[in-house]
């Protein structure tokens, strides 16, 4: 047990990394493969829960991978990392169970399992690493494995393989561009600061800012990081790949992409811009806020006209990530104008928004997979009346739509309420007004989709619905996530409390820096 | 003189790579990515080379650079302008070995992404019968 606790951060990366080759070796035994991967995935979920509770009770955990003191790579599990890892393991586990029925068995045996594990390892590594070059390496692991997963075959082949190729090409090319920009930014940061350890960089940037000798190119490096993480999170000028890639991916992968992978951008902004470039917030805050507001408007207005259910959800993701970034922008502005408690409140609200959106949107993408399975098409105009033929999906989609739209008993209401409340308290009237306007749009397009699919009658020319109902493997994860969406709406205090602590740590990174740098060197 | 040549080479490579990435031909885009990633590798290596720094900073056991203890090789002395590898007067003879490790990692990652994207390009050629990226417009929006 003490061994487990001591090596907890590395286990969260190493177990999925080890499972990847094991899955290739056991490809001739599909049953064994499924059981092994399920056990590993549930184990990973348990470990991430353990990590979260140990960080919550015992403070920040630092794990040295090499024995090089501050020059080695460290894994740092603070509350932000631990909760993001928990979110990833939860959605990853649900997506895996779902894909046992949803993904075509040949594709599943051969590559799907190992690539899925690699993706989980990459994402966990991104959240846990304390070294900025290591962050780039994990970005690449995540990028390649998720890119290869987009082309996995589904049992009901609604999406053509050529579409998937095209979408993957877009995804890989744009993200390679992002990786190159990130490498330039990391190299410039190393050249001017001389460290790759994020805590160390944070101290030195603070020293430079206090001494008034901040080189001008630090601003350029910060902007490059905004491009990198904005591209990952699909914020306005770099959002156009998302509505092509997320709908063409198989539904469990769409759930991972929309639920976790676009949140990596938000995590990166929190970690890099708020911890490392804290003294430069006055410049970056307004930029992030403006881009976020454009993203909100663009995503919401584009979602209204969509007739493809997954494309609707993808545009909704663009719009919703804008709300999270709006919180970051407002927080940065409040922080740079001296309102530290205000910044904590706003960042906490946007973290609540991030978690609730991740749960609701991954649940909705899984539900859309069930709907496509049942209807045999992705076009909502060719559906209708499914409330009778598939009531389970109807309920699940309603829960998700209510959460994304911000209707009271669901988690999305708490998220929107706390974000708007925090914003209004510190006089961000115009951003909140724009956000409120597009929140009405959100409600409209989610319920338009729901009514098109579940109410009315299906036009007979599109044929009968398939009698193949969604199996328990598909309905189970959907309902578990739906229950969580409901629980975070009714019983929201624990999440709000954790978010407050996370925001306080993000705004004042001193505990993080102390935990990383003030250690006994072995 | 050397520094000028190095900077010019890096900028030229960036320029050629960017030009190729903006072409319509898929193969040219991929080659452009290769060239840009090599430009970045040169850039990283350049950030660790100081004027006339040729020595590798390998010290004997428990030997430390002047005035520093605690078993660390280099500690920062901000007052004297020493921040990590940006060394000032007494330490100029060292070259930074870390950037070379970074470049090795970046090269390996570049190999993996290039292999993946080449496979993808070949499959797209099989599906669409063209390598012109402007012809890939089955996804609208």
Interface residues (C-beta under 8 A of the other chain):
Chain A: X69 X70 X71 X133 X137 X140 X143 X144 X147 X148 X160 X161 X162 X163 X165 X166 X167 X168 X169 X172 X173 X176 X177 X179 X180 X183 X184 X187 X188 X190 X191 X192 X193 X194 X195 X196 X204 X207 X211 X243 X244 X248 X302 X311 X521
Chain B: X21 X26 X29 X33 X36 X37 X40 X43 X44 X47 X48 X70 X71 X72 X73 X76 X78 X83 X84 X85 X86 X98 X99 X102 X105 X106 X109 X112 X113 X116 X117 X120 X121 X123 X124 X127 X128 X133 X136 X138 X139 X141
